[in-house]
Amino acid sequence: MTQLNEALLGILACPNCRSSLVVDYEASELVCAKPECGLAYPVRDSIPILLVDEARAPGHRRVEVPSDASADDETHVVARDEDE
């Protein structure tokens, strides 16, 4: 993930709880700084996707679903870390 604009980061907030967001460059995510929330929002092509429905919950990892997967396969988009 490329660097995100610092001015942009200064005005972004978690859509779920309105807390500040922290950049996780390794995971290409913006993570809510409030521990009670902790949602991680994906950053795709340097664009933060700040939709709660797209966020990864704490303790889960995002699993890429192939674009040719059927709609039934999309139920497996997120997996718990302890399932590894």
VENTA-V868085 format. One record per run of one state. SS is the DSSP state (~ for helix, > for strand, _ for the rest). FROM is the first residue (numbers start at 1). LEN is the number of residues. Records with the same first field share a line. If there is no record, write none. Layout:
BEGIN
SS: FROM-LEN / FROM-LEN
END
This chain:
BEGIN
_: 1-5 / 12-9 / 25-4 / 33-7 / 45-2 / 49-3 / 55-1 / 57-3 / 63-8 / 77-1 / 84-1
~: 6-6 / 52-3 / 71-6 / 81-3
>: 21-4 / 29-4 / 40-5 / 47-2 / 56-1 / 60-3 / 78-3
END
